[in-house]
Amino acid sequence: MNITFRPFNLHSDREIVSEFLMDTKKITGDLPDDPELDRKNYIKAVVNTQKRNVNFCSMIINDQKIIGFVDIFQVEKKPEIGFLRFNYLIEQYRGRRISEIIMEFVFSLMKKYQCQKIYLDVSENNPRAIRFYQKTWIQVYW
Ligand SMILES: CC(C)(COP(=O)(O)OP(=O)(O)OC[C@H]1O[C@@H](n2cnc3c(N)ncnc32)[C@H](O)[C@@H]1OP(=O)(O)O)[C@@H](O)C(=O)NCCC(=O)NCCS
């Protein structure tokens, strides 16, 4: 495997990232009343975040194929804090330690911005993601 990261591109990646988002909401049982509006709002947020740094929202690539997405940014009003908004790997790539490479990317990007802490929200209906965050040195609080 050869895992790399490249910035989200609105035109080519909008559809696939929207699918990733909806798939995750299915996992957590958190399907929105208006999925189209939800996708639209999320993509708008991604585009806004990229105005600060295109790498904040990045596609995960293996051998030129998109296998996931990671969305992390520095909180504007609290610059010492990074926020991991979304993280997704397509199913066949889960459980193969790629998630650790994603977290190295996240940590090194946030380190450049002198973030001392990374926060995230994770659904309690998502035990796999909770296990993953716990094993990658993130403390999960309820
Ligand atoms: C979250 C995600 C990126 C983590 O990547 P991953 O490759 O699945 O993570 P890993 O397998 O390395 O780690 C998950 C841990 O949970 C364990 N696990 C696997 N399936 C599980 C399940 N159904 N329930 C609970 N734990 C599970 C794994 O064994 C692993 O722990 P271990 O290495 O100690 O055995 C990936 O699962 C994903 O994309 N999920 C869908 C999107 C999502 O939920 N994103 C998070 C939103 S905040």
The ligand as an SDF file (V2000), in Angstrom:
LIG
                    3D

 48 50  0  0  0  0  0  0  0  0999 V2000
  -13.3320    5.3090   12.0050 C   0  0  0  0  0  0  0  0  0  0  0  0
  -12.4320    4.5990   10.9890 C   0  0  0  0  0  0  0  0  0  0  0  0
  -11.7270    5.6140   10.1100 C   0  0  0  0  0  0  0  0  0  0  0  0
  -11.3910    3.8130   11.7840 C   0  0  0  0  0  0  0  0  0  0  0  0
  -10.6050    3.0810   10.8930 O   0  0  0  0  0  0  0  0  0  0  0  0
  -10.4490    1.4790   11.0640 P   0  0  0  0  0  0  0  0  0  0  0  0
   -9.4840    1.0050   10.0700 O   0  0  0  0  0  0  0  0  0  0  0  0
  -11.8020    0.8840   11.1080 O   0  0  0  0  0  0  0  0  0  0  0  0
   -9.8130    1.4270   12.5180 O   0  0  0  0  0  0  0  0  0  0  0  0
   -9.0360    0.2190   13.1250 P   0  0  0  0  0  0  0  0  0  0  0  0
   -9.5570   -1.0960   12.6620 O   0  0  0  0  0  0  0  0  0  0  0  0
   -7.5890    0.4980   12.9850 O   0  0  0  0  0  0  0  0  0  0  0  0
   -9.4330    0.4190   14.6670 O   0  0  0  0  0  0  0  0  0  0  0  0
  -10.7180    0.1530   15.1130 C   0  0  0  0  0  0  0  0  0  0  0  0
  -10.6830   -0.7260   16.3540 C   0  0  0  0  0  0  0  0  0  0  0  0
  -11.9870   -1.1720   16.6320 O   0  0  0  0  0  0  0  0  0  0  0  0
  -12.0320   -2.5970   16.5900 C   0  0  0  0  0  0  0  0  0  0  0  0
  -13.2620   -2.9670   15.9130 N   0  0  0  0  0  0  0  0  0  0  0  0
  -13.4210   -3.5130   14.7030 C   0  0  0  0  0  0  0  0  0  0  0  0
  -14.7170   -3.6890   14.4360 N   0  0  0  0  0  0  0  0  0  0  0  0
  -15.3970   -3.2800   15.5240 C   0  0  0  0  0  0  0  0  0  0  0  0
  -16.7440   -3.2050   15.8630 C   0  0  0  0  0  0  0  0  0  0  0  0
  -17.7020   -3.5970   15.0190 N   0  0  0  0  0  0  0  0  0  0  0  0
  -17.0750   -2.7120   17.0800 N   0  0  0  0  0  0  0  0  0  0  0  0
  -16.1190   -2.2980   17.9350 C   0  0  0  0  0  0  0  0  0  0  0  0
  -14.8250   -2.3080   17.6540 N   0  0  0  0  0  0  0  0  0  0  0  0
  -14.4480   -2.8010   16.4610 C   0  0  0  0  0  0  0  0  0  0  0  0
  -10.8620   -3.0340   15.7980 C   0  0  0  0  0  0  0  0  0  0  0  0
  -10.5180   -4.3290   16.1970 O   0  0  0  0  0  0  0  0  0  0  0  0
   -9.8490   -1.9770   16.1620 C   0  0  0  0  0  0  0  0  0  0  0  0
   -9.2380   -2.2460   17.3970 O   0  0  0  0  0  0  0  0  0  0  0  0
   -7.9130   -3.1590   17.5230 P   0  0  0  0  0  0  0  0  0  0  0  0
   -6.9140   -2.6640   16.5390 O   0  0  0  0  0  0  0  0  0  0  0  0
   -7.5090   -2.9700   18.9540 O   0  0  0  0  0  0  0  0  0  0  0  0
   -8.3450   -4.5360   17.1920 O   0  0  0  0  0  0  0  0  0  0  0  0
  -13.2640    3.6130   10.0990 C   0  0  0  0  0  0  0  0  0  0  0  0
  -13.7930    2.5650   10.8710 O   0  0  0  0  0  0  0  0  0  0  0  0
  -14.3840    4.2750    9.3450 C   0  0  0  0  0  0  0  0  0  0  0  0
  -14.1650    4.9090    8.3260 O   0  0  0  0  0  0  0  0  0  0  0  0
  -15.6400    4.1330    9.8250 N   0  0  0  0  0  0  0  0  0  0  0  0
  -16.7860    4.7180    9.1470 C   0  0  0  0  0  0  0  0  0  0  0  0
  -16.8140    6.2310    9.2940 C   0  0  0  0  0  0  0  0  0  0  0  0
  -16.8080    6.6540   10.7240 C   0  0  0  0  0  0  0  0  0  0  0  0
  -17.4720    6.0770   11.5640 O   0  0  0  0  0  0  0  0  0  0  0  0
  -16.0520    7.7180   10.9910 N   0  0  0  0  0  0  0  0  0  0  0  0
  -15.9010    8.2760   12.3030 C   0  0  0  0  0  0  0  0  0  0  0  0
  -16.8540    9.3800   12.4770 C   0  0  0  0  0  0  0  0  0  0  0  0
  -16.3840   10.3350   13.9050 S   0  0  0  0  0  0  0  0  0  0  0  0
  1  2  1  0
  2  3  1  0
  2  4  1  0
  2 36  1  0
  4  5  1  0
  5  6  1  0
  6  7  2  0
  6  8  1  0
  6  9  1  0
  9 10  1  0
 10 11  2  0
 10 12  1  0
 10 13  1  0
 13 14  1  0
 14 15  1  0
 15 16  1  0
 15 30  1  0
 16 17  1  0
 17 18  1  0
 17 28  1  0
 18 19  1  0
 18 27  1  0
 19 20  2  0
 20 21  1  0
 21 22  1  0
 21 27  2  0
 22 23  1  0
 22 24  2  0
 24 25  1  0
 25 26  2  0
 26 27  1  0
 28 29  1  0
 28 30  1  0
 30 31  1  0
 31 32  1  0
 32 33  2  0
 32 34  1  0
 32 35  1  0
 36 37  1  0
 36 38  1  0
 38 39  2  0
 38 40  1  0
 40 41  1  0
 41 42  1  0
 42 43  1  0
 43 44  2  0
 43 45  1  0
 45 46  1  0
 46 47  1  0
 47 48  1  0
M  END
$$$$
